[in-house]
Structures are given as C-alpha cells and as structure tokens.
Amino acid sequence: MAHILIMPRQGNTVESCIITDWKVKEGDSVGAETVVCEVETDKAAFEVPAGTAGTVLKILHASGDDVPVLEPIAVIGAAGEDWQTVLEAAPGETSHGGTEAQREKKEDVAGNVAVNLRALPSDTSDSLPPRDSSAGRIPISPRARNLAEKEALPLPVTGTGPGGRIIERDVAAALQNRPPLTAAAKAAAAGTVPAAGSGIGGRVTAADIAAAPQSPHPASRFPVPDYGEGAITETPIKGIRKIISDRMLNSLAESAQFTLNASAPAQRLQDLRSRMKNSAQEPEFSKITVNDLVLFAVSRLLPRFPFMNAHKIGDTLKTFERVHLGLAVDTPRGLMVPVIRNASLLSLAQISSEAKRLAAACQNSAAKPGELSGSTFTVTNLGNLGITSFTPVLNTPEAAILGVCGIELKPAATTDGSARFEPHIGFSLTINHQVIDGAPAARFLKALCEAIADIDLLLITG
C-alpha cells in the first residue's frame, strides 16, 4: 500500500510551510530516512524524510509552494502502483469553515491537486502553464474570478497561487492600483481604465471610460529626451520574506500601535562596557556588549511593570511572572526572534552568553522551533546601524516591544549653569494601546532610562 507523505506540523502555531527544494524526483527510490525535500516557516528551515521505503510515485507540490500543514505533498509506494487511487481513497477533511484566508488557501491547494491529477506530466519540476491548455481557460480560483467580475477587472493578472494560479489576493492587489469606478463605469469597462476620474473623490465615470481624454503637454524650453523605461526587475515576494511581510501587516492590522521615544545618559554605560572589555580577571565579561547590558536592565525592570510583560489574546490580557525575552536577529533568511528563557533569573554573563548562542543559531539556520517561540517581550536593536529613532512593530501577541537606538551626543546642563555634550542612548518603545495606556508606558520607559543612567548600581542591586 502506497504511503501519502504529508506536510509535517512544525509547532502548534505553524499553519503552513514553504517547500524550498525537492531533493528527489518522481521515479527515485528512497529509504525511510531519505530526505525528500526541505521546507521553511517564518521561524526556521527543516528537512522532511520519506517516512517509508519505496519509489516516489508522485510529487503533488512544486518548489516554492506554500502548503498547509498535514496536506499531502507526495505519494511513495511500490514501482508501478496506482498513486491516484491511493490519494483518492485517503480520508478527506472533516472540518469546514475557518478564516477567509484559510478557505482561500484550501481552495487553491485543492485546485492545484486537481490540476496535478488531470494534466501534469511526470516531471513536476516545471511550473504550471499560465493557461489550462486543455480547457483554454485562465487558472483562477472561483473566489478570485467572482471578485474580478464584480469589479470589472480585465484578466489575466499576475497570479501568486500554486503554479501561477490567480487567487483572490492577486485580484485585490490589482484593484488597489487603479482608481475606484462608479457602477455605470464598471458596466461600461471593457479594458483600459483611466488613471484618474472626474467623479467625486476621483472616481472613474462611464464618461471617462468613453472619452479617455489625453491632456496635451505644454512645450518646454528644456525638452527631456525619451530614454524609455529602463531596466525593470521583478522579484517575487515569497518564502520566509513573504511570511514576515504577512506577519508585519497582520500585527499592524490587529493592534493599536503607539510609539514613545526617550533617551538616557550613556556615560556610565560606556565606561562599564570599557572596563568589562579590558577585564583580565573575568574573561567572560570582555564579550559583554551594550546590547547585553540593555537586555539585563529590561529583564530586571519588567517584573515591576507586569502589564508590559504580557500578551493580548482576544479580550484577555495575559501577564507573566517571568520574563522570556525575545531578541530580534537579522539573518540572511530574514528577521528571526529567538527567546532568552527566564531572562529575569539569569545573570548578566548568562544573558550575554545565551544571546550570542541564539543569534549564531539563527545565522546558521540551526535554531530549534522551541527556541523561536514563547517570548513575552521583545528587544530589537538598530543602534549599531546609526539609527537614532524608529518605530518597532509589535511581535504579536506581545503587548510591547523595545527598540534600542544609537548613542549620540546631546547637550546637558552642568551645576554652574553652563552646558556640555554628553553621550545619550535612544529608546523607541511601541505598545499596544488597546491594553496599555501612554502614561504607564512612559513610566516604564522613564524607569529604564534611569536604570541605564545608573547601570553599575543596577548590577549591584539586580
């Protein structure tokens, strides 16, 4: 009996994985431990073993496809075995519904599998054709076609679904790039729509569609040669970059984000870092960075401000006794956020060591799924790139995120009434205003600035 290989679940919060590379092709013989493909989520990359010995009878998804977890991706069995019969006899899905995005994704996957069953040749390494040659139709999901017909949008548009299939989000993106149409204009639209309309709010009317007037350009004393368009490069947003893009958009859509900015005197911070760097008696201190010191200060302050060390889940604010500190890491694959567990119980040296270990694991694509989830508060640092202020985006469902900025000289008053320039480190704190008000957040930021200003005292008392 053939074995249906499904997309494994890589953690409770992972809904889909992207197939980055197939290591086998149809007709290859594999063992149970043979790696058949590599997949990735927004958190890490994984290898998928065959799970059974046999022949790869059918590959159901191409490289680059975003496949829901527990969805069939290949069929493995005895050479010559009828894989279609095995796939059709597999138990179907028993639950229905879900979010609109989930229904669209299921519809796309089902449509792609149906195309595989009908028309794909044995070699699935090539992408699907832009049109269904057997039916002369554009590969498009019913939801996408209904939206295009409703809004009088000519087809085809660029498809981002499996095999280039047009799905609802592709039609929605195309609609954003043209002005709104009146009902009469939609009825009259048969092709090109003017870039702007004469109706209320710039709406395109039926008269605009019919006339499409061309505005003459006045003669210029300094005519500009027509250099043409120039080279244009289109790079599909896919893989982990697309997952990060969707998560950032969802974060802004699902929370009321509000950012406060402040700065703290950094002279003692720099002096302490310098002493530690030159320490011969405590070698582990020589590797401690300014960011490590900030992480330590945050871990000690958050228990005093439990509403900052929290998750907003639906209509519930879930606060945590211990601090599990998220650390934003820039990697070749994109932004990753490993977690320093129980940071509020660790020493400065332990926090520094764990931060470096986790960052290296992310850089080398070796971070484990458990190391990339469960943070209660996140710190992201752009100070080493010279950024003096920015707006961090919440790592939802967390209620707050701290941005660490660069150190710059600012004027400070002296005891004799004059002024001098002193180093200050900037902080940008973004909160979810649905559960945290501005004043309490400002008190936390003020306490952090005071702790950084007296960081050597915090090390003694913390």
N, C-alpha and C positions, 0 to 999 in steps of 0.2 A: 504494500500500500504506500503510495507516494506521501511525502511529508510536505505540508504547507508551511513555509518559513514566514513568520510574521515580524513586523517591526517591533522590537522589544521596548518595554517601558523603562526609561532611564530616570526614574524618580517619580514621586507622586504628583509633582506639578508640571511634568513634561507632557504635552498633548500631542506633539508631533516631532519627527526628526527628519533631517535632510540627508539624503543619500549623496555623499560626496564622491564616491568612487566604487565601482564594481571591480572586484579582484578576480572574478571568474566570468565566463561567458556560457551561453547555452550549449549543452553537449559536454561540458567539462565534468570529469569525475572528481568527487570531493569526499573527504572524510568528515567525521562528526566535528572535529576541531578545526577544520579548514576555514579560514577567514574568507567569507564570500563578498563582503562589502564593508565600507567604512561609512559611518553616519555621524552627524553632529547635531547638537542642540545649541541653544544660546549659552550654554554653560561649558560644554566640553565635547571632545570627539571620542568615538567608540568604534570598536571592531565587532562585527556580527559574525559568529561562527555558523556553520551549516546546521549543526544540531543532529545530523544523521548522515550516514554514508550513502552515497548513490551518485546519480547523474543529475546535473542541473537541467531540468526539463523546460522550465520557462522562467524568465525574468519579467516581472509584472510592472516594474517602475524603472525609469531611466535615471542616470546620474543627474543630480540637481533637483529631483522631485522632493517636495515637502510632504512626507507621508505620515498620516495619523498613526499613533501607537496602536499595536495589536491588529494593524491592517496587513493582509498578505502582500509580501514583496517578491516571493519566488516559490517555485514548486520543485522539490527534489525527490527523485524516485528511481525506479529501475529504467534502464535504457529502453525506449520504445513505449513506455507506459503512457496512457492517455491522460495528460495533465488536466485537460478541460473537464473531464468527468469528475476528477478528484476535486477540482476547485468548485464546480457547481454543486457537488454533494456536501461541501463544507457547511456547517451550521451558520445561518445568517445572523444578522444583528437583531437583537430582540428589543432594544430600546430605541425610542424615536425622540425627535424634538431637539433640544439644545439651542444654543445661540444662533443667530442668523449666520455668523461667520462659520460656525461649526457645520450647519446644514449645507452651506455653500461648499465647504471643503469636502464633506462626504459625497455631495453630488458630483463634484469634479473627479474625485477618486473613482467613484462608480462608473462615470462616463469613460474615464481613461482605461479602466479594466475592460469595459465593454469593447472599446476600440481594439485593445490588445487581442481579445478573443476573436474578433472578426477579421482584422486586416493586417496586423503587424507581421512582418517576416520574422524568421527565427532569430535574426541578429537585431537586437533592440538597442544597439549602441547608437544608431542614428536617431535623431529627434523625429517626432511625428511631422508629417507634411502639413503645410499651412491650411490645406483644404482636404476634406474627405474625398479622395479621387473617385471612390466607388459611387458616392451619392451626389457629388458636385456641390456639397454644402460646406459652409464655414464651420469649423469645430468650435462650438459655443454652447455654454450651459443654458438651459431654459430660463433661469433667473436673469442672466445677462441679456439674452435676446429680448425678454419682456421689457426690461428697463430701456434698452436701445430703441425699441419700437415706441414705447411710451414717450420718450424724449426726442423722437425723430432724429436719432443719431445714425448717420450712414455707417455701414460696416464694410470691410473689417476694421478693427482697431488692433493695436498690439496686444497679444494675449500672453499672460504670465502663468496660466494654469498648466497642468501636466501636458507636456508635448506641445506647448504653444496654444493651448485651448483658451479661448476668451471666456473669462469669468466675470462676475458682477463687479468686482473692484476695478477691473480694466475699463469697463464702460463708465463707472463713476469717475475715474481719473480723467477720461476723455471729456466728460461733461464739464469738469472743473476748468478746462482750458478753453471754453467758449462762453460767450455771454448768454444770459437766460433768454428764452424765447417765449413770446406770447402764445396762447392756444392757437390762434389763427396762423402764426408763423410756423408752429410745429406741423400744422396740417399742410402748409404750403412748402415746407422744406423738403428738398429733393437732393441736395448735395451740399455745395459750399454755403457756409453761414458767415455773414459779415462779422468783422472783428468787434464792431460796436453797433448798437442800435439807436434808433431815435425815440424809442418808447420811454416810459417812466423808469428811472433807475438804470438807463442804458439797455433796456430790453430790446431785442430784435423783433420788429413787427413784420407782418406779411408784406407791407410796402417796402421795407428794407430788403426783404428776400427778393422781391420782384425787380426793384430798381438797382440795388447794389451800386450806388454812385461812386465814381472814382474822383477823389479830390486832387485837383492839379497842384503840382508843386511849384512855388514861385522860383523864378530864376535866381541864381546865386552868383555873387561876384567871385566866389571861390568854389567852383564846381568840384565835387568829390568824385574821383574815378570809381567805376564799378569794379570792385575787387572780387565780387562774388561772395559766396557763403563762407569759403574757407573750410578746412577740415573739421568734421564733427565726429566725435567719438561717443558712442552709446554703450554704457556699461550696465548690464542688468544688476539690479539690487537683489541679491539672493544669498543663500547660505546664512551664516551667522550674522552678517551685516543686515539682512532683511529682518531677522528675528529681533535684533537690537532696535532697529528702526520701529518695528511694531510695538515693542515694549515701551519705548520712549513716548510714542504717540498715545498709547493707552494710559500711561502714567499721567500725562497732562490732561487727558480727557476725563479721567476718573477721580481726580483730586483737585482741590482748590490750592494751588501752589503759590507761596508768598515768600519772598527772599529778603533777609535783613543782612546788612553789611556793617562790619566794625573792624577795628584794628587794635592790636595790643603791643605795648613796648616789647621789643625783642632783644634788648641788650643782654639781659641775663640768660636768655635762651641761647644766644650765640656764644656767650662766654662759657656756659656749661657744656655746650657741644664741643667747643675748642678744647676744654680741659679733658673731656672724655676721649677725644680723638688722640690726644697726646699722652693718655694714661698708659704707663708701662706695667703697673701692678695689676690692673684689671683689663686684660686684653679684649674681653668681650665688649667692654664699653667703647672701644675705639671704633666699632662699626655702627654705633647708635647714631641715627640721623635726627634732624629737626622734626621730620615727619613722625618718627618713633616717639619723640617727646610729646608731640601733639596728641598722638593716639593714646599715650599713657594718661595725659591730662583729661581727655574726653572720657576714658574708661572710669576715672575716679569721680567725675562730675555727674555723669548720667544717673547713678543711683539716687542723687539728691534731687533730680528732676525726672521722676519716673514717667511723666507724660511725654517726654522726649524719646524715651527708650520703649517704643510702643508700635503696635500695628493697628491700622484701621481695617477691620474686616466687616463689611456690610455696615450695620448700625452699631457695631460694638468696638470699643477701644480696648485693646488687649495690651496691658503693660507687663513688663518683665523685670524680675528681681535682678537677674544677672545680665551683663552686657555681652552680647555676641556681636562683635564689631566687624562690619563689612568694610573691605579695603578695595577701592576701585583700582584696577590694574590695566594699563594699556598694553595690549599684546598684538602680535601680527595678525591674529584672527579677529580682533575687535576688543571691546571693553568687557572685562570679566570682573566679578566681585567675589573673591574668596572671603571666608569668615574666620576671624580670630575668636575661637570659642572661649567663653568665660574670661574675657579680657579684664573684667573688673577684679578678678582674683589673681591675675598674673603680675609678676614684677616687670619693671622696665626692660630688663635684659630678656625676659621671656617673650614679651610683646615684640621686641625688635627681632628676635630670632624667628618667631613664628611668622611675622610679616614678610621677612625675606624668603622663608621657605615657601610660603604660599604664592608669593609673586613669581618665584622661579618655576614653580609647578605650572602656573598659568602660562608663563612664557614658553614652556617646553611642551604644552598640551598634555601634561601629566596630572593635572588636578583631578581629584576624585569627585563624583557627584555630591557626596556628603559634605565636601569642603566648599561647595559653591551655593549653599542654600542655608536659610535659617538665621540670617543676620537680623538684628533688632535696630541697628543704627549704622549708617554708612559714612565713611570719610573719603573724600576724593581730593587729590592734591594736584593743582596745576601751577603751583608756585615756582617749581623748577623750570617752567617754560616762560617765566616772566609775567604771568597773568596777575593783575592787581585786584581784579574783581570779576566775578562771573555768577551765573545763575545755575546751580546744580539742579538736576532733575531727580525727583524722588525715586528711590528704589522701592516701589510699592510692593507690599502693603505698609512699609515703614512710614512713620509719621514725620520723620525729619531726616535731613542729610546735611553734612557739613562740608563746605568747600574750603580748602586751605590755599591761600594766595601767596604771592611772593613777598619778600622783605624789601621795604623801601624806606628811604629817609624821609621823616616828617618833622616839622618844627614842634618843639616842646618848650614850655616856659621853664625858666630857672628860678631859683629862690630870690635872686636880685632883680627880677622883673624883666630880664632880657630873654632872648630865645636862642635855642640851639637845635641843630638837627640830630635826631636820634632814630635808630632803626625801628620800624614797626612791621609786624606781620599781619596780613589781612585775612579776614574770615568772611565767608558768604554762607549764611545758614538759610536753607529752604525748608519750610514747614508745610504741612497740610492744614490749611486754615479751617478746614471742616472740624478739626478736633483740637487744634492748638491756636490760641489767640496770640496776637502780636506781642502784648506786654509780657506774658510768661516766657515766650521765646526770647524776647530781648533780655530778660533777667538771666536766662541760661547763657546767652552769648556774652553778657557782661561778666558773669562769673568765670567763663572760660578765658576771657581776656585778662582778668585779674590773676587767674591761675598761671597763665603763660608769663605774665609780667613777673611773677614770683615763683618760677618753675622750680628753683632749687629748694624753696620751702615746701612745695608740694611733694617733692621726692622724699623729704624727711617725714612729713605728716601722712602721706598717702600710702 
